[in-house]
């Protein structure tokens, strides 16, 4: 693929529905041959199989205890070389975990499904009648469950997306990601960035204009675009170098972190850390999603997984605060360890442990309640606190670099170029698993 060797694994649905069996060598195939772990090359899984079959019991004359021995190798390779899975038909039974045991997965629209047990199994176990598409089609897994990253129009599109994903990555963790010449001037300034942030905190803006203005032209490859929409995640290039990125999307939940967004961001951080790819975070974070439904979904657990992934990572990490950084969600622009980290901000930025609106009522509740005019007193206190929220006060006190938004691209290109020397010292596998599905 793209002139590089890959290890290919797949099923032929026209033979026993793609099920492995002893009679055709499907259970023992590959023994004695080098795998991707030994070859240290990317793996491409072409998934199109129905999983196990009870017909095998008749052929064996007995049943057998499933041991899932193959999952050990599938798990190990995630920390060594890139893995991409294209679901081109059913991925049932033992194939159902394969999209998750990948760094990138894509499924063909309308012809592929993922589930541990198909409609007959559901009918027998639960008494429900359901179609394959309703049970495990692309709308379920790319929009609701997040099991599969992207959807493709057809098989050919799925293969092209796999090719593009792999073009950003090295063959293995002992190599740096390939650099290509994009022809995009590192000093290019996009005038739209000067006025893209609205003066009203309640007004959204199109974050894709920022992505277009900052990264190399047409280099952004989005991962999981239909899941966890309050975060935009993907791979891109800066001066030809591969970078990962996480960007708040104010059009979805105001850009606040929910469980789905936290899950996909954690995977993106782990992907970049595993393959020594610099991380660029474009920040407009109002904080974690609050409310009963967020609590029921377990926002603390999902958010903590992202916190853990960031704090344990070592790849070069740079954040650019464009508008806001509040609370737990806002703190995730910071990487607190001894590895290369830089932070910049635009003059439109503001931040804090919590928003002044709302936070004032909590912090000064007694003072406000005892006032002759509580509402007027609240407004007065908020005005006093907002006067302290100037980003220039923070810059003067801490040395924070405030930059012209139009210089964002050149600043980030310089950071990524500087990071290459650090990356050379980090090549190789991490200490323990660096990628957890």
KEGU-797931 format. One line per field, with one value per residue (C-alpha): residue number from 1; residue in one letter; x, z, y. Coordinates in steps of 0.05 Angstrom, whole numbers, plus 5000, padded with zeros to 4 digits. Last residue first. Layout:
BEGIN
pos <- [NUM ...]
code <- [A ...]
x <- [X ...]
z <- [Z ...]
y <- [Y ...]
//
This chain:
BEGIN
pos <- [437 436 435 434 433 432 431 430 429 428 427 426 425 424 423 422 421 420 419 418 417 416 415 414 413 412 411 410 409 408 407 406 405 404 403 402 401 400 399 398 397 396 395 394 393 392 391 390 389 388 387 386 385 384 383 382 381 380 379 378 377 376 375 374 373 372 371 370 369 368 367 366 365 364 363 362 361 360 359 358 357 356 355 354 353 352 351 350 349 348 347 346 345 344 343 342 341 340 339 338 337 336 335 334 333 332 331 330 329 328 327 326 325 324 323 322 321 320 319 318 317 316 315 314 313 312 311 310 309 308 307 306 305 304 303 302 301 300 299 298 297 296 295 294 293 292 291 290 289 288 287 286 285 284 283 282 281 280 279 278 277 276 275 274 273 272 271 270 269 268 267 266 265 264 263 262 261 260 259 258 257 256 255 254 253 252 251 250 249 248 247 246 245 244 243 242 241 240 239 238 237 236 235 234 233 232 231 230 229 228 227 226 225 224 223 222 221 220 219 218 217 216 215 214 213 212 211 210 209 208 207 206 205 204 203 202 201 200 199 198 197 196 195 194 193 192 191 190 189 188 187 186 185 184 183 182 181 180 179 178 177 176 175 174 173 172 171 170 169 168 167 166 165 164 163 162 161 160 159 158 157 156 155 154 153 152 151 150 149 148 147 146 145 144 143 142 141 140 139 138 137 136 135 134 133 132 131 130 129 128 127 126 125 124 123 122 121 120 119 118 117 116 115 114 113 112 111 110 109 108 107 106 105 104 103 102 101 100 99 98 97 96 95 94 93 92 91 90 89 88 87 86 85 84 83 82 81 80 79 78 77 76 75 74 73 72 71 70 69 68 67 66 65 64 63 62 61 60 59 58 57 56 55 54 53 52 51 50 49 48 47 46 45 44 43 42 41 40 39 38 37 36 35 34 33 32 31 30 29 28 27 26 25 24 23 22 21 20 19 18 17 16 15 14 13 12 11 10 9 8 7 6 5 4 3 2 1]
code <- [X X X X X X X X X X X X X X X X X X X X X X X X X X X X X X X X X X X X X X X X X X X X X X X X X X X X X X X X X X X X X X X X X X X X X X X X X X X X X X X X X X X X X X X X X X X X X X X X X X X X X X X X X X X X X X X X X X X X X X X X X X X X X X X X X X X X X X X X X X X X X X X X X X X X X X X X X X X X X X X X X X X X X X X X X X X X X X X X X X X X X X X X X X X X X X X X X X X X X X X X X X X X X X X X X X X X X X X X X X X X X X X X X X X X X X X X X X X X X X X X X X X X X X X X X X X X X X X X X X X X X X X X X X X X X X X X X X X X X X X X X X X X X X X X X X X X X X X X X X X X X X X X X X X X X X X X X X X X X X X X X X X X X X X X X X X X X X X X X X X X X X X X X X X X X X X X X X X X X X X X X X X X X X X X X X X X X X X X X X X X X X X X X X X X X X X X X X X X X X X X X X X X X X X X X X X X X X X X X X X X X X X X X X X X X X X X X X X X X]
x <- [4831 4893 4955 5018 5024 5085 5144 5141 5165 5221 5237 5240 5309 5293 5227 5265 5304 5240 5207 5241 5206 5140 5149 5169 5108 5064 5090 5084 5012 4990 5018 4950 4922 4971 5006 5001 5059 5047 5102 5064 5043 5047 5014 4958 4944 4946 4893 4843 4799 4810 4757 4711 4715 4691 4635 4612 4610 4567 4520 4511 4499 4445 4411 4415 4384 4385 4446 4446 4434 4491 4541 4519 4524 4592 4628 4567 4534 4600 4615 4551 4578 4651 4663 4703 4775 4795 4804 4800 4828 4813 4886 4905 4943 5006 5028 5090 5107 5168 5171 5181 5109 5045 5012 4965 4908 4870 4858 4801 4760 4771 4751 4754 4796 4766 4778 4836 4881 4937 4966 5031 5053 5116 5106 5114 5045 5028 4994 4954 4929 4912 4872 4835 4819 4798 4748 4716 4710 4685 4635 4602 4541 4493 4532 4527 4453 4445 4480 4549 4591 4664 4694 4681 4739 4761 4829 4867 4909 4969 5000 5068 5073 5118 5082 5054 5044 5004 4958 4950 4929 4880 4851 4840 4807 4758 4737 4733 4689 4641 4638 4623 4673 4643 4650 4585 4547 4564 4572 4630 4675 4737 4798 4844 4902 4954 5015 5052 5108 5100 5107 5051 5011 4945 4916 4848 4802 4744 4714 4643 4622 4636 4621 4606 4676 4711 4779 4788 4845 4872 4924 4882 4927 4980 4950 4933 4883 4844 4839 4818 4764 4743 4728 4667 4642 4595 4564 4551 4619 4601 4662 4662 4728 4741 4766 4842 4837 4805 4870 4904 4980 5027 5095 5101 5089 5048 5083 5061 5129 5123 5150 5144 5130 5193 5217 5226 5152 5134 5121 5113 5045 5013 5006 4973 4909 4907 4913 4859 4814 4826 4808 4742 4727 4737 4692 4634 4610 4657 4642 4694 4717 4683 4663 4640 4575 4527 4550 4602 4577 4501 4495 4545 4506 4506 4436 4393 4437 4435 4360 4322 4269 4276 4265 4324 4372 4346 4326 4391 4430 4390 4401 4476 4520 4586 4566 4595 4559 4581 4542 4501 4559 4628 4662 4725 4774 4837 4887 4859 4837 4771 4755 4777 4731 4674 4717 4710 4635 4614 4648 4598 4619 4674 4698 4765 4814 4878 4937 5000 5062 5091 5043 4981 5020 5013 4938 4928 4982 4946 4878 4898 4892 4817 4807 4742 4731 4717 4657 4662 4660 4706 4663 4599 4627 4650 4578 4567 4600 4650 4654 4611 4667 4684 4739 4798 4851 4911 4973 5032 5104 5151 5163 5165 5104 5070 5073 5128 5103 5109 5034 4997 4935 4919 4844 4830 4865 4806 4782 4801 4753 4755 4689 4689 4617 4638 4678 4644 4657 4732 4766 4823 4894 4944 5013 5036 5094 5101 5092 5028 5000]
z <- [5456 5500 5465 5504 5535 5580 5577 5507 5444 5402 5382 5438 5425 5352 5373 5412 5350 5310 5362 5335 5268 5304 5345 5284 5246 5306 5310 5234 5234 5293 5266 5241 5312 5335 5395 5471 5502 5575 5618 5683 5713 5652 5608 5659 5664 5588 5583 5615 5666 5724 5699 5693 5768 5783 5732 5762 5831 5806 5770 5833 5875 5826 5830 5906 5917 5992 5997 6046 5991 5948 6005 6025 5955 5939 5912 5883 5852 5824 5793 5753 5705 5725 5692 5731 5749 5702 5631 5579 5508 5454 5457 5428 5471 5471 5508 5499 5520 5510 5563 5638 5659 5667 5598 5597 5547 5590 5643 5604 5611 5686 5695 5642 5580 5533 5467 5423 5473 5431 5459 5442 5458 5438 5451 5523 5545 5616 5635 5570 5573 5647 5637 5579 5622 5677 5631 5614 5688 5709 5652 5673 5627 5685 5706 5637 5636 5703 5684 5666 5604 5622 5612 5569 5524 5464 5454 5391 5414 5371 5388 5359 5332 5369 5344 5410 5437 5376 5379 5454 5448 5393 5433 5493 5448 5423 5493 5519 5461 5473 5548 5541 5538 5524 5454 5461 5463 5389 5348 5393 5365 5407 5368 5379 5332 5312 5274 5213 5186 5117 5141 5190 5171 5194 5233 5266 5321 5324 5394 5411 5359 5402 5343 5271 5251 5282 5251 5207 5157 5152 5097 5048 5057 5111 5180 5210 5165 5146 5218 5239 5185 5209 5277 5248 5299 5358 5393 5468 5487 5449 5418 5364 5350 5274 5270 5263 5240 5173 5153 5143 5147 5109 5143 5137 5062 5035 4981 5014 5014 5053 5121 5142 5215 5254 5258 5316 5332 5267 5193 5206 5203 5162 5098 5139 5147 5073 5053 5102 5075 5004 5024 5054 4991 4949 4994 4989 5014 5074 5148 5199 5269 5286 5357 5371 5399 5372 5307 5275 5305 5303 5238 5205 5218 5280 5301 5254 5195 5213 5219 5283 5311 5386 5428 5473 5467 5407 5368 5385 5361 5296 5287 5294 5354 5370 5326 5270 5204 5133 5067 5079 5085 5083 5151 5174 5230 5254 5309 5310 5363 5366 5293 5310 5370 5326 5289 5342 5333 5274 5228 5171 5105 5084 5153 5139 5196 5205 5250 5257 5287 5356 5413 5374 5354 5424 5424 5360 5382 5448 5414 5375 5436 5440 5484 5460 5493 5441 5419 5393 5329 5296 5233 5273 5320 5261 5239 5302 5266 5288 5260 5202 5162 5121 5155 5113 5167 5146 5188 5187 5186 5240 5205 5271 5299 5231 5228 5207 5184 5224 5240 5191 5183 5242 5250 5177 5152 5108 5151 5217 5207 5200 5183 5122 5106 5094 5032 4996 5056 5043 5105 5117 5139 5103 5127 5094 5050 5028 4958 4979 5000]
y <- [4996 5006 5033 5047 4978 4972 5020 5047 5013 5045 5115 5166 5197 5210 5243 5295 5316 5319 5365 5428 5418 5407 5470 5513 5488 5504 5576 5585 5560 5601 5666 5690 5682 5737 5706 5707 5669 5654 5685 5671 5738 5782 5730 5718 5793 5797 5743 5792 5756 5805 5854 5794 5785 5856 5850 5784 5816 5873 5826 5785 5847 5871 5803 5800 5870 5883 5838 5780 5728 5755 5754 5684 5656 5687 5626 5590 5651 5674 5606 5609 5662 5668 5600 5549 5534 5590 5612 5667 5670 5722 5747 5679 5629 5588 5525 5482 5411 5367 5312 5325 5314 5353 5356 5416 5425 5376 5429 5458 5395 5394 5466 5519 5533 5586 5620 5600 5564 5533 5468 5433 5361 5325 5250 5227 5204 5183 5248 5249 5178 5184 5248 5214 5153 5202 5235 5168 5149 5218 5223 5158 5155 5165 5227 5256 5243 5277 5342 5368 5360 5370 5439 5501 5481 5523 5492 5472 5413 5392 5324 5305 5233 5184 5122 5097 5168 5190 5129 5136 5209 5191 5134 5180 5232 5179 5160 5231 5253 5194 5208 5282 5340 5408 5440 5479 5414 5406 5470 5492 5437 5431 5408 5347 5338 5286 5308 5281 5326 5357 5429 5413 5352 5322 5264 5264 5287 5336 5339 5358 5306 5245 5200 5220 5244 5184 5199 5260 5263 5334 5345 5385 5446 5438 5453 5520 5555 5493 5470 5540 5542 5473 5503 5538 5589 5587 5647 5643 5672 5735 5769 5716 5679 5678 5750 5743 5671 5691 5726 5659 5668 5622 5619 5543 5551 5493 5452 5387 5353 5289 5267 5195 5178 5162 5089 5041 5044 5009 5021 5095 5129 5185 5143 5088 5129 5146 5073 5052 5106 5082 5011 5034 5075 5013 4972 5021 5089 5086 5096 5116 5098 5032 5013 5085 5059 5111 5143 5098 5032 5037 5077 5031 4967 4923 4903 4945 4925 4851 4853 4844 4797 4792 4729 4746 4687 4649 4712 4747 4685 4683 4759 4757 4744 4779 4838 4881 4894 4908 4916 4979 5028 4997 4997 5033 5020 5054 5037 4966 4916 4954 4935 4864 4853 4826 4776 4722 4722 4765 4814 4815 4845 4894 4915 4948 4942 4982 4962 5003 4970 4955 4970 4946 4884 4855 4856 4817 4768 4754 4753 4691 4646 4660 4599 4569 4501 4448 4407 4336 4294 4344 4352 4353 4405 4448 4455 4494 4552 4605 4675 4698 4728 4790 4830 4855 4866 4908 4901 4949 4923 4899 4832 4794 4828 4829 4753 4706 4638 4573 4571 4615 4572 4527 4541 4556 4493 4472 4414 4447 4505 4580 4614 4661 4643 4571 4593 4651 4696 4695 4721 4768 4783 4826 4845 4909 4928 5000 5031 5068 5000]
//
